Amino acid sequence: MIMVKAPRGYRNRTRNMLRKHVRDKGHVPRLSKVLYPYKVGDRVVVKIDPSFHGGMPHKRFHGLTGSIIGKRGSAYIVKLSLGNKEKTIITYPVHLAPFKQ
């Protein structure tokens, strides 16, 4: 008998990564976070908000730092380096945070 491989969905193995703290459950994102005025060239950190499904980047980009290269509607185009490659993601500002040095 041949067993079938388990499917690997978009949020596969993210039980801990895409989980809110127990006291943050049910809270909507702050308006200041949604309306933060990012400019082209700003450095940002990808911090996925699991309660906001729209424009959610893939789990492999969670925690990476990139720079804003443009805007598309209300979403931002972010350029990241993943290993030796340059990746471009389009995501909403809910999933971004300003980079602090």
C-alpha positions as CSV (number, residue, x, y, z in Angstrom):
1,M,0.0,0.0,0.0
2,I,1.4,3.4,-1.0
3,M,0.8,6.3,1.4
4,V,0.0,9.7,0.0
5,K,2.2,12.7,1.0
6,A,0.6,15.2,3.3
7,P,-0.2,18.5,1.5
8,R,1.9,21.5,2.4
9,G,-0.4,24.6,2.5
10,Y,0.5,28.3,2.7
11,R,0.5,28.3,6.5
12,N,2.1,24.9,7.0
13,R,4.1,24.5,10.2
14,T,3.3,28.0,11.5
15,R,1.5,27.1,14.7
16,N,4.0,29.1,16.9
17,M,5.1,31.7,14.3
18,L,1.7,33.0,13.3
19,R,0.1,33.0,16.7
20,K,-1.0,36.0,18.7
21,H,-0.2,36.4,22.4
22,V,-3.2,35.4,24.5
23,R,-3.8,39.0,25.6
24,D,-3.6,40.3,22.0
25,K,-6.3,38.1,20.6
26,G,-9.3,39.9,19.3
27,H,-7.5,43.2,18.9
28,V,-7.5,44.9,15.6
29,P,-4.3,46.5,14.4
30,R,-3.7,50.1,15.6
31,L,-4.7,52.8,13.1
32,S,-1.2,54.3,13.4
33,K,0.3,51.0,12.2
34,V,-2.0,50.8,9.2
35,L,-1.5,54.4,8.2
36,Y,2.2,54.7,8.8
37,P,3.7,56.9,6.0
38,Y,6.5,54.7,4.5
39,K,8.6,56.4,1.8
40,V,10.7,54.8,-0.9
41,G,14.0,53.8,0.5
42,D,12.7,53.2,4.1
43,R,14.0,50.1,5.8
44,V,11.2,47.8,7.2
45,V,10.9,44.5,9.0
46,V,8.3,42.0,7.9
47,K,6.3,41.1,10.9
48,I,3.2,39.1,9.8
49,D,0.0,39.9,11.7
50,P,-1.9,36.6,11.7
51,S,-5.3,38.2,12.2
52,F,-5.1,40.2,9.0
53,H,-5.2,37.7,6.1
54,G,-5.1,40.2,3.2
55,G,-1.7,40.8,1.6
56,M,0.0,38.3,4.0
57,P,3.5,37.5,2.8
58,H,4.8,33.9,2.9
59,K,6.1,32.6,6.2
60,R,9.6,32.4,4.9
61,F,9.8,36.3,4.9
62,H,8.7,36.7,8.5
63,G,11.4,38.6,10.5
64,L,13.4,39.7,7.4
65,T,14.5,43.2,6.8
66,G,14.1,44.9,3.5
67,S,13.6,48.3,1.8
68,I,10.5,49.9,0.3
69,I,10.9,50.3,-3.5
70,G,7.4,51.4,-4.4
71,K,3.7,51.5,-3.7
72,R,0.9,49.7,-5.4
73,G,-2.5,50.9,-4.3
74,S,-2.5,50.8,-0.5
75,A,0.2,48.0,-0.5
76,Y,3.9,48.4,-0.5
77,I,6.5,46.7,-2.7
78,V,9.4,45.5,-0.5
79,K,12.7,44.2,-1.7
80,L,14.3,41.6,0.5
81,S,17.4,39.4,0.2
82,L,16.9,35.8,0.9
83,G,20.2,34.0,0.9
84,N,21.9,35.0,-2.3
85,K,18.7,36.1,-4.1
86,E,16.8,39.3,-4.2
87,K,13.0,38.8,-3.6
88,T,10.2,41.3,-4.1
89,I,7.0,41.0,-2.1
90,I,3.8,43.1,-2.2
91,T,2.2,43.5,1.2
92,Y,0.0,45.7,3.3
93,P,1.5,48.0,6.0
94,V,-0.1,45.9,8.7
95,H,2.6,43.3,8.1
96,L,5.4,45.8,8.2
97,A,7.2,47.6,11.0
98,P,9.8,50.4,10.8
99,F,13.4,49.2,11.1
100,K,15.1,50.5,14.3
101,Q,18.9,50.4,14.5
